[in-house]
């Protein structure tokens, strides 16, 4: 059993003892702390939007959260089965003081979580998250008298409103998509993408949609993280059929992976690269991704005359950097598209609409479009250390060892070698250093990662 309390929310496995897993007691405690924080920081704006993905525990957790908020005197607007970006958009739309998304994102079905939004519909900040955790720890909340309980309202058109706003974007060209008569296969992992993605594709005029795992019952047919090793079923369908592409989303629809017309993977790192390429062809500006994302975004951005900026890992950090640098597009290399023209949150639905417009206007097949971008490979590794190792000291020594190279230390240590790089990040929960290396060949990326791992082992052995 697991319960992880972090600045962005509470996440855990269902069942077990209170305090050790995400039990009803923990759900109520954390929802009460968050609701109290909203009342304290928004001049008593007593409206909160709640939405959820389709995982099995969602209905139970939703009832607990909504009732707890009502008990604080908060008016709940429940948008029901929804997507993370839909809830993010509905918070400012409904002038609410905040929002809660009940989803454990790409985690397996036994997990659930409360993800917390501010009044802008954006994830709460580091400092705000700490305040919520403190309120929960002290149980510093007071419930309303019987005559002052909050109301409960259901709103069933949130996804439709989200899609309508996407269709109204100037760079989404529905006629261009219709004209291509695309045939598309989709895998929505039996969550709320099974509701939202078909609705969007129909609105965009996609001619043929082959649905895989679109029943929103929370019984994930495979590991729900949209990585190549989990997408064998849709790859087989596309190989056998005549499809222009495949579209895959995670359970809460904030990550987008694409499959080529031959069943090969477009590459989740390249979802953002392709969408950014289209945006930059039509809008001059800057881009942002996190330090562990592919260099290809920087190449595409600089070719278009813009500036690329790297943020610390984490959606909140990427959003903050995008605002600082007035980026026109940004996101993360896990298939997360953030398009500020719509809202500041990862959104697979707007990613789909922009990508299909790009594909239609390019006149290229998926494989040819992918081949038009710089080709990089990322090697992802980790080194497990004993608890007595001072991880910060190891990272400092690595920084000193490569002092002649360009180094970024806003999130661990990132060392650049011309067009290659290595990013070292320590885990916040265990003695582990994660090591990401990128090069223009898989073998070179692996070699670079192994060289860094050897350096770390040498530093540790000298200390010992």
BELQUIUR-V464450 format. One record per pair of residues at least 12 apart in sequence whose C-alpha atoms are under 7 Angstrom apart, sorted by the first residue. I is the first residue (numbers start at 1). J is the second residue. D is the distance in Angstrom with one decimal. If there is no record, write none. Layout:
I/J/D ; I/J/D
This chain:
1/13/5.9 ; 1/16/6.7 ; 1/20/6.3 ; 1/21/5.4 ; 2/20/5.8 ; 2/21/4.8 ; 3/19/7.0 ; 3/20/5.6 ; 3/21/4.5 ; 3/22/5.9 ; 7/126/5.6 ; 7/129/3.9 ; 7/130/5.6 ; 8/115/6.2 ; 8/116/6.2 ; 8/123/6.9 ; 8/124/6.4 ; 8/129/5.8 ; 9/114/5.5 ; 9/115/4.9 ; 9/116/5.8 ; 10/113/5.5 ; 10/114/5.4 ; 11/104/6.8 ; 11/112/5.9 ; 11/113/4.1 ; 11/114/6.5 ; 12/111/5.5 ; 12/112/5.9 ; 12/113/6.3 ; 13/110/5.4 ; 13/111/4.3 ; 13/112/6.3 ; 14/110/5.8 ; 14/111/6.1 ; 27/64/6.9 ; 27/65/6.8 ; 28/64/6.3 ; 28/65/6.3 ; 28/68/6.0 ; 29/136/6.2 ; 30/136/5.7 ; 31/65/5.8 ; 31/68/6.6 ; 31/69/6.8 ; 32/68/6.2 ; 32/69/6.4 ; 32/141/6.6 ; 33/132/5.7 ; 33/135/5.3 ; 33/136/4.9 ; 33/141/6.4 ; 34/132/5.6 ; 35/69/6.1 ; 36/141/6.0 ; 37/132/6.2 ; 38/97/6.1 ; 38/98/6.7 ; 42/97/6.2 ; 45/96/6.8 ; 45/97/5.1 ; 46/74/4.6 ; 46/75/5.8 ; 46/97/6.5 ; 47/74/5.6 ; 47/75/4.6 ; 47/76/5.8 ; 47/96/4.9 ; 47/97/5.6 ; 48/75/6.4 ; 48/76/5.2 ; 48/77/6.3 ; 48/96/5.4 ; 48/97/5.8 ; 48/98/5.1 ; 48/99/5.2 ; 49/76/6.0 ; 49/77/4.8 ; 49/78/5.9 ; 49/91/6.1 ; 49/96/6.7 ; 49/98/6.5 ; 49/99/4.5 ; 49/100/6.4 ; 50/77/6.2 ; 50/78/4.9 ; 50/79/6.2 ; 50/99/5.7 ; 50/100/4.9 ; 50/101/6.0 ; 51/78/6.0 ; 51/79/5.1 ; 51/80/5.0 ; 51/81/6.2 ; 51/82/5.7 ; 51/87/6.1 ; 51/100/6.6 ; 51/101/5.1 ; 51/102/6.2 ; 52/80/6.1 ; 52/81/5.2 ; 52/82/5.5 ; 52/83/6.8 ; 52/101/5.5 ; 52/102/4.4 ; 52/103/6.0 ; 53/81/5.6 ; 53/82/5.8 ; 53/83/6.3 ; 53/102/6.4 ; 53/103/5.6 ; 53/191/6.2 ; 53/192/5.6 ; 53/251/6.3 ; 53/252/5.5 ; 54/81/6.3 ; 54/191/4.7 ; 54/192/5.7 ; 54/216/5.4 ; 54/217/5.8 ; 54/218/4.8 ; 55/109/6.1 ; 55/191/6.8 ; 55/217/6.7 ; 55/218/3.8 ; 56/109/7.0 ; 56/217/6.9 ; 56/218/5.0 ; 58/102/6.8 ; 70/149/5.5 ; 70/150/4.2 ; 70/151/6.3 ; 71/143/5.6 ; 71/144/5.8 ; 71/149/5.6 ; 71/150/6.6 ; 72/142/6.9 ; 72/143/4.5 ; 72/144/5.0 ; 72/149/6.7 ; 72/150/7.0 ; 73/144/5.4 ; 73/148/5.7 ; 73/149/4.3 ; 73/150/4.1 ; 74/150/4.4 ; 74/151/7.0 ; 75/150/4.4 ; 75/151/4.5 ; 75/152/6.0 ; 76/151/6.1 ; 76/152/4.9 ; 76/153/6.2 ; 77/152/6.2 ; 77/153/4.9 ; 77/154/5.8 ; 77/155/6.7 ; 78/153/6.1 ; 78/154/4.8 ; 78/155/6.0 ; 79/154/6.0 ; 79/155/4.8 ; 79/156/5.8 ; 79/158/6.3 ; 80/156/6.9 ; 81/192/6.3 ; 82/159/6.6 ; 82/192/5.9 ; 83/192/6.4 ; 83/252/4.9 ; 83/253/5.6 ; 84/101/6.3 ; 84/252/5.4 ; 84/253/6.5 ; 84/254/6.3 ; 85/254/6.5 ; 85/345/6.3 ; 85/346/6.6 ; 85/347/5.4 ; 86/158/6.6 ; 86/159/6.1 ; 86/162/5.9 ; 87/99/7.0 ; 87/101/6.9 ; 88/121/4.3 ; 88/122/6.3 ; 89/121/6.1 ; 89/343/6.9 ; 90/158/7.0 ; 91/119/6.4 ; 91/120/6.7 ; 91/121/5.1 ; 92/119/6.4 ; 92/120/5.5 ; 92/121/6.1 ; 96/119/6.1 ; 97/118/6.7 ; 97/119/4.5 ; 98/117/5.3 ; 98/118/4.6 ; 98/119/4.4 ; 98/121/6.6 ; 99/116/6.1 ; 99/117/4.9 ; 99/118/6.7 ; 99/121/6.8 ; 100/114/6.2 ; 100/115/5.6 ; 100/116/4.9 ; 100/117/6.2 ; 101/114/5.8 ; 101/115/5.0 ; 101/116/6.6 ; 102/114/4.9 ; 102/115/6.3 ; 103/252/6.5 ; 105/250/6.7 ; 105/251/5.8 ; 105/252/5.5 ; 106/224/5.2 ; 106/225/4.7 ; 106/250/5.8 ; 106/251/6.2 ; 107/224/6.8 ; 108/223/6.5 ; 108/224/6.5 ; 109/218/7.0 ; 109/220/6.8 ; 122/344/6.6 ; 122/345/6.6 ; 123/316/6.4 ; 125/316/6.8 ; 159/196/6.5 ; 163/200/6.2 ; 166/350/6.1 ; 172/353/6.1 ; 172/354/5.7 ; 172/357/6.1 ; 173/357/5.7 ; 174/204/5.3 ; 174/205/6.9 ; 176/357/6.6 ; 176/360/6.1 ; 176/361/6.8 ; 177/204/6.6 ; 177/205/6.6 ; 177/206/6.9 ; 177/356/6.4 ; 177/357/5.8 ; 177/360/5.7 ; 178/204/6.8 ; 178/205/4.7 ; 178/206/6.0 ; 180/360/6.2 ; 181/206/6.0 ; 181/207/5.0 ; 182/206/5.4 ; 182/207/5.6 ; 182/208/6.5 ; 182/244/6.1 ; 183/206/6.9 ; 183/207/6.0 ; 183/208/4.5 ; 183/209/6.1 ; 183/243/4.9 ; 183/244/5.4 ; 184/208/6.0 ; 184/209/4.9 ; 184/210/6.2 ; 184/243/5.6 ; 184/244/6.0 ; 184/245/5.4 ; 184/246/5.6 ; 185/209/5.6 ; 185/210/4.5 ; 185/211/6.1 ; 185/243/6.9 ; 185/245/6.6 ; 185/246/4.7 ; 185/247/6.3 ; 186/210/6.2 ; 186/211/5.3 ; 186/212/5.8 ; 186/246/5.6 ; 186/247/4.7 ; 186/248/5.8 ; 187/211/6.6 ; 187/212/4.8 ; 187/213/5.7 ; 187/214/6.8 ; 187/234/6.7 ; 187/247/6.4 ; 187/248/4.9 ; 187/249/6.8 ; 188/212/6.8 ; 188/213/5.6 ; 188/214/5.3 ; 188/248/6.0 ; 188/249/5.6 ; 188/250/6.8 ; 189/213/5.1 ; 189/214/6.5 ; 189/220/5.4 ; 189/221/6.3 ; 189/224/6.2 ; 189/250/6.8 ; 189/251/6.4 ; 190/213/4.8 ; 190/214/4.8 ; 190/215/4.8 ; 190/216/4.6 ; 190/217/5.9 ; 190/218/5.6 ; 190/219/6.2 ; 190/220/5.7 ; 191/214/6.8 ; 191/215/6.7 ; 191/216/4.2 ; 191/217/6.4 ; 191/218/5.5 ; 191/251/5.1 ; 192/216/5.5 ; 192/251/6.4 ; 192/252/6.6 ; 193/249/6.6 ; 193/251/6.7 ; 193/253/5.8 ; 194/214/3.9 ; 194/215/6.0 ; 194/216/6.0 ; 197/349/7.0 ; 224/250/5.9 ; 224/251/6.7 ; 225/250/6.0 ; 226/248/6.7 ; 226/249/6.6 ; 226/250/6.1 ; 226/257/6.2 ; 228/265/6.7 ; 235/263/4.4 ; 235/264/6.8 ; 236/263/6.6 ; 238/261/6.5 ; 238/262/6.6 ; 238/263/5.3 ; 239/262/5.4 ; 239/263/5.0 ; 243/261/5.8 ; 244/261/4.9 ; 245/259/5.6 ; 245/260/5.1 ; 245/261/4.9 ; 245/366/6.8 ; 246/258/5.6 ; 246/259/4.5 ; 246/260/6.5 ; 247/259/6.4 ; 249/348/6.9 ; 253/347/6.8 ; 253/348/5.6 ; 254/336/6.2 ; 254/346/5.1 ; 254/347/4.6 ; 254/348/4.8 ; 255/334/6.7 ; 255/335/4.8 ; 255/336/4.8 ; 255/347/6.8 ; 255/348/5.3 ; 256/271/7.0 ; 256/335/4.7 ; 256/336/6.4 ; 256/348/5.1 ; 257/271/6.6 ; 257/335/5.8 ; 260/366/5.2 ; 260/367/5.9 ; 261/366/6.2 ; 266/370/6.4 ; 268/333/6.4 ; 268/334/5.6 ; 268/335/4.9 ; 269/293/6.8 ; 269/294/6.3 ; 269/333/4.3 ; 269/334/5.9 ; 269/335/6.2 ; 271/335/5.5 ; 272/331/6.7 ; 272/333/6.8 ; 272/335/6.3 ; 272/336/6.9 ; 272/337/5.9 ; 273/296/6.7 ; 273/297/5.1 ; 275/351/7.0 ; 275/354/6.3 ; 275/355/5.6 ; 276/329/6.1 ; 277/300/6.3 ; 278/358/5.7 ; 280/304/6.3 ; 284/306/6.7 ; 285/306/5.2 ; 285/327/6.1 ; 285/328/5.6 ; 286/301/7.0 ; 286/306/4.9 ; 286/307/4.8 ; 286/308/5.8 ; 286/325/7.0 ; 286/326/6.8 ; 286/327/4.4 ; 286/328/5.9 ; 287/301/6.7 ; 287/307/6.5 ; 287/308/5.0 ; 287/309/6.3 ; 287/327/4.9 ; 287/328/6.2 ; 287/329/5.3 ; 287/330/5.3 ; 288/308/5.8 ; 288/309/4.9 ; 288/310/5.7 ; 288/311/6.9 ; 288/318/6.7 ; 288/321/7.0 ; 288/322/6.0 ; 288/327/6.6 ; 288/329/7.0 ; 288/330/4.6 ; 288/331/6.5 ; 289/309/6.9 ; 289/310/5.4 ; 289/311/6.1 ; 289/318/6.2 ; 289/330/5.6 ; 289/331/5.1 ; 289/332/5.2 ; 290/310/5.1 ; 290/311/4.5 ; 290/312/5.5 ; 290/313/5.1 ; 290/318/6.3 ; 290/332/5.9 ; 291/310/5.3 ; 291/311/5.9 ; 291/312/6.0 ; 291/313/6.3 ; 292/423/6.5 ; 292/436/6.7 ; 293/332/6.4 ; 293/333/4.7 ; 294/333/6.6 ; 296/374/5.7 ; 312/410/6.1 ; 312/411/5.1 ; 318/331/6.6 ; 319/344/6.4 ; 328/340/6.6 ; 331/346/6.8 ; 336/348/6.9 ; 337/351/5.9 ; 375/440/5.9 ; 376/438/6.6 ; 376/439/5.5 ; 376/440/4.3 ; 376/441/6.5 ; 377/438/5.4 ; 377/439/5.6 ; 377/440/5.9 ; 377/441/5.9 ; 377/442/5.3 ; 377/445/6.7 ; 378/436/6.6 ; 378/437/5.5 ; 378/438/4.3 ; 378/439/6.8 ; 378/445/6.3 ; 379/436/5.7 ; 379/437/5.1 ; 379/438/6.3 ; 379/445/5.7 ; 379/446/5.7 ; 380/435/6.0 ; 380/436/4.7 ; 380/437/6.7 ; 381/434/5.9 ; 381/435/5.0 ; 381/436/6.2 ; 382/432/6.7 ; 382/433/5.6 ; 382/434/4.2 ; 382/435/5.4 ; 383/432/5.7 ; 383/433/5.4 ; 383/434/6.5 ; 384/431/6.2 ; 384/432/4.6 ; 384/433/6.7 ; 385/431/5.3 ; 385/432/5.8 ; 386/431/6.5 ; 387/431/5.8 ; 394/456/7.0 ; 394/459/6.9 ; 395/413/6.7 ; 399/413/6.8 ; 405/417/6.7 ; 411/425/6.8 ; 412/424/5.6 ; 412/425/4.6 ; 412/426/6.7 ; 413/425/6.7 ; 419/439/7.0 ; 420/438/5.5 ; 420/439/4.9 ; 421/437/5.7 ; 421/438/5.5 ; 422/435/6.9 ; 422/436/5.5 ; 422/437/4.3 ; 422/438/6.6 ; 423/435/5.7 ; 423/436/5.1 ; 423/437/6.4 ; 424/436/6.6 ; 435/449/6.7 ; 436/449/6.9 ; 437/449/5.5
